[in-house]
Amino acid sequence: MLSILALTYLIATVYSVQFTAFDHSLLSPDSTFEQFVYSRLESSPWHVSNAKKYDEGRDEVVAYKGKWELAEPIVYPGFEHDLGLVLKSKAAHHAIARKLDHVISNDGRDLVVQYEVKLQAGLKCGGAYIKLLDDARDYLRFGSETSYSIMFGPDKCGSENKVHFILRKAVNGNDQEFALRQTPMSRTGDLTTLYTLIIHANQKFEIRINGEVAKAGSLIDNANLFNPPLIPPKEIVDENDKKPEDWDDRLFIPDPNAVKPEDYDAKHAHPKIPDPKATKPEEWDEDAPYYIEDPTAVKPSGWEGEWKPPLIVNPKCETGCGKWTHPLVPNPNYVGPWFPEDIVNPDYMGVWNPRTIPNPEYHDEQTPGKVRPIGGIGFELWSMDNNILFDNIYVGNSIADAELIGNKTFKVKHELEFANKQENKPKIKNEPLPPPRNFDELLRDPEVSTIYQFIIFIKLFWLKQYLELRDTYDELLLDPVYAIKNNTLKIILYTLVVLVGTTIVLGTLSTIAFLFIGGEEEEQEVEQHRVKVYDVSDDEEERDRIEIISEEINDNVSVPSVQAVDSDIRKRKV
Ligand SMILES: *[C@@H]1O[C@H](CO)[C@@H](O)[C@H](O)[C@H]1NC(C)=O
């Protein structure tokens, strides 16, 4: 009880934590920290792009129509009145950007970008990454074509889920993108997630999620960390080098000096042999041709020129004709094929590899992580899910700045959100029910009413009977003799019960049927008698008399037979 009170109090206090802007003077002076403390988006440094982009799916140029808003979180908010930048439109292209307060360069310094993402409607398919834009530029024209230095953050579609880290640099005058191959997975919960990217001055990099390192490595050491490699290899494979025809790369070969075993012919050469016992049948005619001219064919009348009868299969060949050979039978001595043993190939030349040549692209790269100075940030996103909230964006050269911000904003906010969710999350719909209590427990439970217990008892009784009956029936089907022998009494009893039951049911049914249908039939019968009685005579007087009689008869409860009525009439006539 006390703990509930305490919890309520805690939640009450927790909810009233107001948002307070971070003290920027705590940060190094050339960093940019964006908390979205603006009254309106229009009066902020952010510009919603009016550029257009080519939409691959639709194969047409489309505008960035997606709406942006400054808004408080609507799902498990943390601080009160804490605004963020919210992507508002489902399945639309969004682009928004701002100029940084200071241009950030990472020449000989650490580079840190950190921001929060709150997926308020989940992320089934869409991006939530940030682009660090080089150069000061026209942010109204920001779009997919806009050059950038770094792209970083979540991108998810179905099972594809990554935190991008892409460096974009000029190589030989052309921009090229270098993407981290093995990306960490993004977080998909509805609480705020903090993403941090650090490129250290010593060319090590880190991706942190909620302050914890999710991926780290060196941009110099591992050539294969990025695709394409950040540092081009010194040597490359010569594509023109082809494997020579006579290159022997067989490690083992069949022993050329191996000798066939003496019994090779008998045991290994022939799986089948001509049947020695077979003889040519008497009727077999080796000289008879397989096809002969049809002797029954006649030249059609009116045939002009030479006529030849058509060929048919020689009837003699039904027994056999042509050269006779012994039929093949399995060789009783055959033990399987024989192969010479493999030996190590004395001429083995090794695995062939194309030769390598100096890479014309190679250039000495001491600082592959060095990017063009960053002048702006932007979100250029498409998402199936809306209400993605961005907040607390830091771009600067200080890891300590980013950590301090994380401690003072994200950590506190996350705890508030967590408490909020614990309190307000919808109850799980399919919460497992407690296991059903068995009959015994119910019967012993004093809180269960006697009537209910009685009902349960009856149910239990019948269930038991039913189960036993079913068992016996199954046994009977499986092995009737055994079942009858073993359960004689039971089967007799069941049979009796079934017989008596059937009799009772059928009896009741027929009684009911008789009451409803039989009664009607009786009336019809009486009706018929009436007609018959009328029809007996043509004489009018007599008919009157008969009517009286028939009336008497019909009033009678029992139904008289036709004969009885007839004889009665006759008697009266006489
Ligand atoms: C952030 O918080 C952690 C843990 O409380 C602490 O170790 C670290 O020194 C803090 N960093 C800064 C920059 O405040």
The ligand as a MOL file (V3000), in Angstrom:
LIG
                    3D

  0  0  0     0  0            999 V3000
M  V30 BEGIN CTAB
M  V30 COUNTS 14 14 0 0 0
M  V30 BEGIN ATOM
M  V30 1 C 28.1000 11.4680 -17.7590 0
M  V30 2 O 27.5960 10.5230 -16.8300 0
M  V30 3 C 28.4610 9.4620 -16.5730 0
M  V30 4 C 27.7460 8.5020 -15.6740 0
M  V30 5 O 27.0020 9.1410 -14.6950 0
M  V30 6 C 29.7700 9.9680 -15.9670 0
M  V30 7 O 30.6520 8.8930 -15.7450 0
M  V30 8 C 30.3880 10.9470 -16.9460 0
M  V30 9 O 31.5400 11.5020 -16.3850 0
M  V30 10 C 29.4220 12.0360 -17.3160 0
M  V30 11 N 30.0240 12.8310 -18.3520 0
M  V30 12 C 29.9250 14.1370 -18.3930 0
M  V30 13 C 30.6980 14.8060 -19.4670 0
M  V30 14 O 29.2190 14.7500 -17.6380 0
M  V30 END ATOM
M  V30 BEGIN BOND
M  V30 1 1 1 2
M  V30 2 1 1 10
M  V30 3 1 2 3
M  V30 4 1 3 4
M  V30 5 1 3 6
M  V30 6 1 4 5
M  V30 7 1 6 7
M  V30 8 1 6 8
M  V30 9 1 8 9
M  V30 10 1 8 10
M  V30 11 1 10 11
M  V30 12 1 11 12
M  V30 13 1 12 13
M  V30 14 2 12 14
M  V30 END BOND
M  V30 END CTAB
M  END
